[in-house]
Amino acid sequence: MNKAVALITAWGAFDDHHPESTLEEFCRHYLASTKETAKAPPVGRFLPVSSDGVLMRAIGRIFKLHTIYTVAALEGTGINNIDEYSLLNTVAQLKEPRKTEAIYAALQELSTGTDKLNRLKKLGYLAEYDDKEDKRSKRLKVTPKGEKVLVTCRKRISQLAEVMFHDLTEDDKHLCFQLLKGVESKFAGIWQSHKGKDFEEIYGEIVLGKEV
């Protein structure tokens, strides 16, 4: 096949799956996909047999390792874990949201998220007030004390990310984000609609395209 035709064909296939991507992102993807790398098998027994499973295993183990190192990163900051940090940071980002908005935006369950918000309020990092538009709801805002804590935590979490991905090149980091951002965006928007459903229903909807 003519080299120009092969390149255009590859670009067309990439554009079909990633219509919002730029030419730069395609070039990064194309170079990475044609690069020859030695395949290193995952460590451990009873390994997944599908590429989906292998990828999910790697992501899950990285997340678990990140959680372990987060304990050290947040030590002495006044925040106990990554979920507390996520909630406090989400309230700051959303600018005085309702409690439920903050909890769901941080991808947490209502009961556990409420418990963590109560702890953050007790520590003086968050303040709660009545929603003027809906008297049944409460809104949250980060206090000056909470803002000070956030500055420290954001620096530590940023440094931790640098530690975890220190060995990747900038191009590889951008490629990883480019390939996975659609997964995050998709499921962040639909996970609440799956609450209470059987896994078979969820599988049918996502994988088989069945209407529910």
C-alpha positions in Angstrom: 0.0 0.0 0.0 1.2 3.5 -0.8 2.7 5.2 2.3 0.4 8.2 1.9 -2.7 6.1 1.5 -1.7 4.0 4.6 -1.2 7.1 6.7 -4.6 8.6 5.6 -6.3 5.3 6.3 -4.8 5.2 9.7 -5.9 8.8 10.3 -9.4 8.0 9.2 -9.7 5.0 11.5 -8.4 7.1 14.4 -10.7 10.0 13.7 -13.7 7.6 13.7 -12.9 6.6 17.3 -11.7 9.9 18.5 -13.5 12.7 16.5 -12.6 15.4 19.0 -8.8 14.7 18.8 -6.2 16.9 17.1 -3.7 16.0 14.4 -1.0 16.2 17.1 -2.8 13.6 19.1 -3.1 11.3 16.1 0.6 11.6 15.4 1.4 10.7 18.9 -0.9 7.7 18.8 0.4 6.6 15.4 4.1 6.7 16.5 3.3 4.9 19.7 1.3 2.2 18.0 4.1 1.5 15.5 6.9 1.5 18.0 8.3 -1.9 18.7 8.4 -2.8 22.4 9.1 -6.0 24.2 6.0 -7.4 25.7 6.4 -8.0 29.4 3.8 -10.4 30.9 1.9 -9.2 34.0 3.3 -10.4 37.3 1.2 -12.9 39.2 -1.0 -16.0 38.9 -4.5 -16.4 37.5 -4.0 -13.6 35.1 -6.8 -12.2 32.9 -7.1 -13.8 29.5 -8.5 -10.8 27.6 -6.8 -7.5 26.7 -9.7 -5.7 28.6 -8.8 -7.7 31.7 -5.1 -7.2 31.5 -5.6 -3.4 31.0 -8.1 -3.2 33.9 -5.7 -5.2 36.1 -2.9 -2.8 35.4 -5.1 0.2 36.1 -6.5 -1.3 39.3 -3.0 -2.2 40.6 -1.7 1.3 39.8 -4.7 2.8 41.7 -4.1 0.5 44.7 -0.4 1.5 44.8 -1.4 5.2 44.4 -3.7 4.7 47.4 -0.9 3.2 49.5 1.5 6.0 48.7 -1.2 8.6 49.3 -1.1 7.8 53.0 2.5 9.0 53.1 1.8 12.0 50.9 -1.1 13.3 53.0 0.5 12.6 56.4 0.5 15.8 58.5 -1.8 17.7 56.2 -4.9 17.3 58.3 -6.5 15.1 55.6 -6.8 11.4 56.2 -7.2 9.9 52.7 -7.7 10.6 49.0 -11.5 10.5 49.3 -11.5 13.3 51.8 -9.1 15.3 49.7 -11.3 14.7 46.6 -14.4 15.9 48.4 -12.7 19.1 49.7 -11.2 19.8 46.3 -14.5 19.2 44.6 -16.3 21.6 46.8 -13.6 24.2 45.9 -13.8 23.5 42.2 -17.7 23.6 42.1 -17.8 26.8 44.1 -20.3 26.2 46.9 -22.3 23.2 45.5 -25.1 21.3 47.2 -23.9 18.4 49.3 -25.2 15.8 46.9 -23.6 17.5 44.0 -20.2 17.4 45.7 -20.5 13.8 46.7 -21.5 12.5 43.3 -19.0 14.7 41.4 -16.3 13.1 43.6 -17.6 9.7 42.5 -18.6 8.7 46.1 -21.6 7.0 47.6 -24.1 9.2 49.4 -23.7 7.7 52.9 -19.9 7.5 53.0 -19.6 10.8 51.3 -21.9 12.4 53.9 -19.8 11.0 56.7 -16.6 12.4 55.2 -18.2 15.8 54.6 -19.3 15.8 58.3 -15.7 15.2 59.4 -14.4 18.0 57.1 -16.9 20.3 58.6 -16.0 19.2 62.2 -12.3 20.0 61.4 -13.3 23.5 60.2 -12.4 22.9 56.6 -15.9 23.3 55.3 -18.9 25.5 56.2 -22.5 24.6 55.5 -25.4 27.0 54.9 -29.0 26.8 53.7 -29.7 26.9 50.0 -31.7 30.0 49.2 -33.3 28.3 46.2 -34.2 25.1 48.0 -34.7 25.2 51.8 -34.5 21.4 52.0 -30.9 21.5 50.6 -27.6 22.6 52.1 -24.7 24.2 50.3 -21.0 23.9 51.2 -18.1 26.3 50.9 -14.4 25.9 51.8 -13.3 27.9 54.7 -10.0 29.9 54.9 -8.7 27.0 57.1 -9.7 24.6 54.4 -8.1 26.6 51.6 -4.8 26.5 53.5 -5.1 22.7 53.8 -5.9 22.4 50.1 -2.8 24.3 49.1 -0.6 21.8 50.9 -2.6 18.7 49.8 -2.6 19.8 46.1 1.1 20.1 46.2 1.6 16.7 47.8 -0.9 15.0 45.4 0.8 16.6 42.4 4.2 15.4 43.7 2.8 11.9 44.1 1.6 11.9 40.5 5.1 12.9 39.5 6.5 10.0 41.5 4.1 7.5 40.0 4.7 8.5 36.4 8.3 9.6 36.6 9.6 7.1 34.1 7.1 7.9 31.4 8.0 10.5 28.7 5.7 13.5 28.2 4.5 12.0 24.9 3.6 8.7 26.6 1.7 10.6 29.4 -0.3 12.6 26.9 -1.1 9.4 24.9 -2.3 7.6 28.0 -4.6 10.4 28.9 -5.8 10.7 25.3 -6.7 7.0 25.2 -8.4 6.8 28.6 -10.1 10.2 28.9 -13.1 8.9 27.0 -13.6 6.0 29.4 -13.5 8.4 32.4 -15.9 10.9 30.8 -18.4 8.2 29.7 -18.7 6.4 33.0 -18.6 9.5 35.1 -21.7 10.6 33.3 -23.7 7.3 33.6 -22.6 5.5 36.8 -25.5 6.9 38.9 -28.0 5.6 36.4 -26.6 2.1 37.0 -27.2 2.1 40.8 -29.5 -0.7 41.8 -29.3 -2.5 38.5 -28.0 -6.1 38.1 -24.6 -6.4 36.5 -26.2 -8.4 33.7 -28.3 -5.3 32.8 -25.2 -3.0 32.9 -23.3 -5.4 30.7 -26.1 -5.7 28.3 -26.5 -2.0 28.0 -22.8 -1.2 27.6 -21.4 -4.2 25.7 -24.4 -5.6 23.8 -26.2 -2.3 23.2 -29.5 -3.6 24.7 -32.1 -1.0 25.6 -33.0 -0.9 29.3 
